[in-house]
Amino acid sequence: MIQATIGDRYQVVIPREIRRKINLKPRSKVTVMTQGSNIVIVPSGGVKGLYGLGRDLADGTDATDYVRQLREEWGHRP
């Protein structure tokens, strides 16, 4: 785990190791959200290249709802 500090203007520097790992560059867009008491920062458009069944879950879709929807679709196929 890597720690960062919140500055006087509430800015946080993402540590170099993490920036390199996920290929963040200056002016990259990120999405900031909360999950419980955690802050989550996700690169915007970071789900490119996902294919196949379940790729829609990458946008935050609830897995249970996703499976229900698939089952309904499968039930209506000839």
N, C-alpha and C positions, 0 to 999 in steps of 0.2 A: 504494500500500500504506500502511496506517495502522498505527502501532505502539501498543500498550497495555502497561501495566506490571502485573506480578503483585504484589499487596500482601502485607503480613506475614501475613495470614490466607488467602493463596492466592486472593484474589478478584481478578477482572479487570473493569474497567469497559469496556463496549462503547462505542466512540466514538459521539458524537451523530449524525454523518453516516451511520453504518451503521444505528443504531437507527431513524432516520427512514426510511431507504431500505427497510427490511423491516418497518417498523411495529411495533417492539417497544415494549411498555409495561411499567411496573413490575409485577412478579409474573407476567410472561409465562413460560410454560414453554418450555424449550429442551432439546434432546438434545445431549449432549456425547459425542464419540467420537474415535477416532484412525484415521488413514489413513496407514500408514507411520509417519514421525516427526512428522506434522502433527496438530494438535488441530483438530477440526471442530465448530463449534457450529451447530446447525440448529434453527430455531423448530419446536416440536412442533405438529403439525397444519398445518404450513406447506405441505402439498401439496393443500390444498382447491382445488377448481375445476379440477383436471386431469381431462380427459375423453379418451376414445378409446384407440386402440391404444397400448400402451406406458405408460399411466398407472401401472401396477403397478411400474414401475421406480423410481418416486419413493420407495419405501419401502426402497431398498437392495438389491432383488432383482438377482441377477447377470444381465446382459443375455443372455449365452450360454444360460444355463439357461432364461430366459424364452422365447427364440426356439425352443429345442428343444421346450418344452412347447406352444407355439402350433402348431408343425408337427405334433406328435402329435395335437392336437385337430383340426386341419384335415384330417388324414388319415382321421379316423374319421367325418367328416360324410357324410351320404348324398348 
